[in-house]
């Protein structure tokens, strides 16, 4: 039953996230918001909602290692797993508008996590600081783009629901699916971890993290099939920024998280190394080739093997 809970939870998160993003984008566009603003806020938050609900649910229920492991594991999976798979479908180019800005934000946010994790506790004050940093990043991104829609084309966004009432219904259904999926996934993951004798941290860093990253995986792979690699890059980098500043920040504000030493000493360095390697490939190697994608996937396999402790 535990494995069925995990499978049902993953399906609920994927379908719920998809419905939430489509409904939110449809509603925002009917309200006249620009594609850029929608991309920075609605889509960014929407695809990261599974991470938020799972991490908050885990923190409130006394399994902080799953809460934090989900966030760090998602960031590692986004680059090594999703980036690798996406580049195998179609090589990723590094010519996206505003890429240097977003990569800089991702690297700064990841580096800033170091002293915060070493403190041993993600307090509400720290969480508020991260959320304010996210607001500052969004304002900076909007001003850097000149308030235009240059960074986000209309084709980057889900199709607009044809009827006005469809969007609110999709939002409601998406939130319900995400909440049920998050609860089932955490229940199943905790039981499996206890039954197999593996740590909550490992389950959070792998099964839960990959599960909550399914919306990002689907978006990036679809973009790669459409030869729109800039969308895949923006999705991966943007998700990592939202995970650290938004998801971790919101989780800490709602339920302060005690931090196990392994996250600062092992998992964060891996996340930082992956972020640096991805940035170098995009900015100085002009993209991620299929060969580089294979190396990313092998690095992820090595990380999962080493993460078992």
N, C-alpha and C positions, 0 to 999 in steps of 0.2 A: 504493500500500500504506500510505503514511503516513496518508492520510485514513481508510482502513479501520481502522487501529490506533486513531485518535482516536475513530471511531464505536463500535468495539467496546469501547474503554475507557470511554466515557460510558455505554454500556448496562450494562457490568459494574459500574460505580460505582452506577448507579441501582438495579439489581436487588439488588446486594449490600447497599447501605444499607437498602433496604426490608426485606430478609430479616433483617438484623442487628437493626434496631429492633423488628420484630415478635417475633423470638425472645427478645431481651433483656427486653422488656416482659412477655412471657408468663412467662419464668422468674422475673423479679422479683416479679410479682404472685402467683405460686404460692408464693414464699417469704414472702409476707405484707407486702411493703413498701407504703407508702402511695402513692397516685397522685401526690401532690405530690413526694415524694422520687424517684419514678420519672421524673417529668417533668423535674426539675432535673438528674438525673444520667444515667440510662439513655438517655432520648430525646434529651437535649441532646448527649451524647457520640456517640450512635449516628448522628444526622443529620450530625454534623461529622466522622465517621470518614473519608469520602472526602478532605476537605481535609487531614486528618492524614497519611494514607498517601501522598498525592501530594506533599505538602510534604517529608515525611521522605525519600521516595524521591528527589526532585529534589535535596535538599541533600546526600544521601549520594553522589549521582552527579555532583556538581560543577556543578550548574546552579542556584545560589542565587537567581537572579532569578525563576525559575519558582516556587521554593518560597515566596518572600516575595510575589511578584506574585499567586500563588494566594490567599493569605490576605487581602491588601488588596483585591484584585479581587473576591473573594467578598463581602466586607463592603459594597463599593460596589454590587455587583449585587443583593445581598439587599434593599437599601433602594430603589434607583432602578428596577431591573428587576422584581424579584419584588414589591416593594411597589406599583409602578405597575400591573403585570398584575393583582394581587389586587384592587386597588381598582376596576379596570374591571369585574371580575366582580361584585363587591359592595362598596360603600363601606365603608371600615374605620372603626369607631368607636374613640374613645379612652377608653373607660370600663372597661378591663380592671383587675381587682384587682391591686394591686402594680405598676402600670405605671410610676409615678414612680420606684420603686426600681430597676427594670431599665433604664429609660432613663438614669438617673443613672450606673449602673454602666457602661453602654455608652459614654457620653460621657467618663467619667473614664478608662476603659481606652484609648479612642482618643487622648485628649489626652496621656496618659502615654507613648504610642508616640513622640511627637515627639522628645524628647531621646534616647530609646533608639536611634531610627533615625539621628539626627544623629551619634551616636557612631561610626557606620560599621561596627559589628560587634555582632551579637546573640550574646553569649557564653553559656556554660552557666550562669553566675551570674545573668544577666538572665533566662534561660529558667526557672530555678528560682524566681526572684522572681515571674514571671508565673504559674507554676503555684500557688504559695502564695497569690497574690492570688485565683486562681480558687476555691481551697478556702475562703478567707475570704468570698468573695461567696456561695458556696453555703450556708455556715453562717448568714450574715446573712439570706439569703432565707428559709431555713427558720425562723429565729427570728422574723423579721418577720411571717411567716404564722401564728405561734403554734403551729407544728408540725401545723397542720390541713391539710386537703385543699382549702382554699378556692380556691387559685390554680389547681388542676388538677382538672377534673371527670373522672369516669370516661369520659365520651364523648370526651375529648380524646385518648385513648390507642388504639392499634391493638387489634383484637379478640384475645382470649386464644386461643392455639392449643388445640384440643380435646383433644389427647392429650399426656401428660407428656413423651414423647420428642421431640415435634415442635419444641419450643422450642430444645433444644440443637442439633438438626440444622439449624434455621434459622440459629442463631448461627454454626455452623461453615461452612455454605454462604455466609452473608453475608460472613464474613471472607475466605473464599477468593475470592469474586467481587470484593471490594474490592481485594485485593492484586493480582489479575490485571488488573483494570480500571485501577488506578493505574499499573502498569508499562506497559501498552499506551498509556495516555493520555500519559504523560511521553515515551515513545519517539516516538510520533507527533508530539507537539507540538514537540519539539526538532528533529526532522527537517524539519518544515514550516517552522519559524522559520528554519532554516539555508537551506533551499531558496528561500524567498521573500525572504530578506535582511532580515527584520524581527527585532527584538530578542527575546531570551528573555523579557524583562520584559513586553513587549506580549502575547506569547502567554500568559504566566502570568496577566496581568491580565484577559484576555478569554476566550479559548476554554477554558483550563483552569479559570479561576475559575467561569465559568458552568456548566461540566460538573460540577464538584464541588458546586455549589449545587443540582443537580437534585432531591435529596431535599427541600430546603427549598421549592423551587418547587412540587413536587407536593403537599406537605403544605399549603402556604398556599392554593393554588388550590382544592384539595378543601374546605378549611375555608371558603373564600369561597362556594363553591357551596352549602354547607350553612348559610350565613348565620351562621357562627361566626367572626366577624372577630377576636375576642379571641385565638383560637388562632393565626391568621395573624400577628398582632402579636407574640405571645409567641415564635413560631417565628423570626421575623426578628430581633428584638432579642436573644433568647437565643443564636441562632447567631452573631451578631456578637461577643457577649461571649466565647463559647467559642472562636471563631476567634483572637481576640487573646490571651486569657489561657491557654487550653488548648492550641490547635493550635500557635501560634507558640512558646509556652513549651516544649512537648514537643519540637518540632523543634529549637529552639536547644539544649536539653539533650542531645539525641542527636547533633546535628551543627551546631556553631556556624555562623552565617550571616553572610558579609560583605554589607554593605548598600550598594547603589548610591545615589548622591545623589538620583536622580530620585524615589525612593520617599518620602523625607522632604520634598522640595521641591514635588512635584506630586501624587502619588497620595494621600498621607496628608491633605493639606489638602482634597482632594475628598471623601475618606471622612469627614472631620470635618464639612465643610459639609453633606453628605448626612445625617449623624447629627443635626446641629442642626436642619435643616429638618424631618426626620421627627418629631423630638421636639416642635417647635413646633406642627406640624400636629395631633399627637395630644393634647397637653396644653392648648394654647390655642385651637385651632380645632376641638376635639372630634372629630377624625378626619380621614381622608384621603378626599376626595370623588373622583368620577370625573374631574372637571376637574383636580384636583391630581394624580391618577394619571397623566393624560396629560402633565403637566408633568414628573413624575418620569421617565417613559419618554423624553421629549425630552432631558432632562438626561443620561440614560444614553447616548443616541446621541451627544450632543455630547462626552461624556467619552471614549467609544471613538474618536471621530474625532481628538480632541486627543491621546489617549494614544499614537498612532502616532509622535509626536515629529517 
